[in-house]
Amino acid sequence: MDEMRARTVVDEDWKARVQREKELSRQAAAGAASQAAQAANAPAGTPPPDGEADPVFEGLVSTLATQVMYCLGYIAAPGQSAPALNLEQAKESLEMLMMVKEKTQGNLNAQEIAVLEEAVVELQRLFAARVQQVQAEARQRANIDPSQLRGEDPS
């Protein structure tokens, strides 16, 4: 009879353990579902957790940066042999990117901030360099000596 009782206890213990595991599994699934729901319903001003940059955000930054590069004449349009230069459009596209930076302040993780900051700084540098180049070419075509513009004596 003791043998029968020992077997029953072991059998009951096994069933209880399986039941606990099923319950823990259900609780974990419910917890994950509620966390996903909370993340989806998070307020708009809540910054995302640190980690990788959102690929959609990186795509937006890349699209605007490519537009600036195209307008600055660093990238040719498909089917064109030479790139076109449009400083006004480049300025507008760069301003859009700077507006994204301003409007998303406090809502980006560290990686997204780095992606956006790097793009803005580099594009501002390229824009300033292209403007200086265009101005130098215009002075050269007009036969203007830059030293005369500064009021220096052309000895």
PERA-V802607 format. One line per field, one symbol per residue. phi: phi as a letter, one per 20 degrees, with the letter a starting at -180 (. if undefined). psi: psi as a letter, one per 40 degrees, with the letter a starting at -180 (. if undefined). Layout:
phi->???
psi->???
//
This chain:
phi->.fffffffffffffffffffffffffffffffffffffffefgfefffffqffffffffffffffffffffenecefgneecfddbfffffffffffffgfffegnddegfffffffffffffffffffffffffffffffeldegfffenefef
psi->ddddddddddddddddddddddddddddddddddddddddeiidehiiiiaiihdddddddddddddddddeeehiiheidiiihgdddddddddddddddddeheeiiddddddddddddddddddddddddddddddddefhhddddeeihg.
//
